[in-house]
Amino acid sequence: MNVPMAIIFVAGLRILFNRVEFRWKVQQPKPLTYLSHLEKKQLSLKDPRLTSLPPPAKWKRKIDSPAVEAAMREFIDKILKDFVVDLWYSDITPDKEFPEQIQAIIMDVLAEISGRVKEINLVDLLTRYLVFHLLYLLPGKVL
């Protein structure tokens, strides 16, 4: 009884396999959800970008004057205190790290401006550009 059933079963499978093509399904990758995207971008706790240590001051060597540095620092402190910390930031959070970071950014910007102003050739500026523009703006146009 088992032999004829086995022959019929094998013959049926042979006919089935000859007529129907069987393939393994290729697994599609899971669609990228917003949450999985955020998990990939999450920083580890040892990431150096999360440290609260301020970056080294690059602006100190650009300014190169303690008196100017103190005046700039005092000016920025006054502006930050009046317009940021006292006006709205202290109502939101007691954190003091943000104003320090903003001060460092502003000092970098002012140091870059100071470095560029130091590179201006004053003689060239006063003799060539200003005289030329003043003569050009005169009504008689000497040129």
C-alpha positions, 0 to 999 in steps of 0.5 A: 500500500505504501509503495504505490502511494509513494510512486503516485506522490513522487510522480505528482511532485515531478509533474508539479515541479516541471510545470511550476517554478519555485524560487526562494523569495528575496527578502526586502529590507524593512522600510526605513521609518523615522524612528529607525532613522533617528536610532542610527543618528543617535550619538553615544554618550562618549561622543566628543560632540556632547562634552560641555568643555568649550573648544580652545579659543582660536580668537585669542591669537587673532586679537593679540591684545589683552586690553582689546580682549577685555573690552570685547568680553565686557561688551559681549557680556553686557549685551548677552546679559541685557538682551538674552539672559535677563530678557528671556533666557532665564525664564526658560532655563537656569542653564548657564552653558548657552550664554557662554557658548554664544559668547565664544561664538561672538568672540570668534566672529569679532576676532575674525573681523579684527584679523581682517581689519589688521590686514587692510593697507591703510595707505593704499585705502586712503590714497587710492580708493578714497581719493578716487571715489571722492573725485568720482563723486564730485559734480565736475568729474575731474577724471 
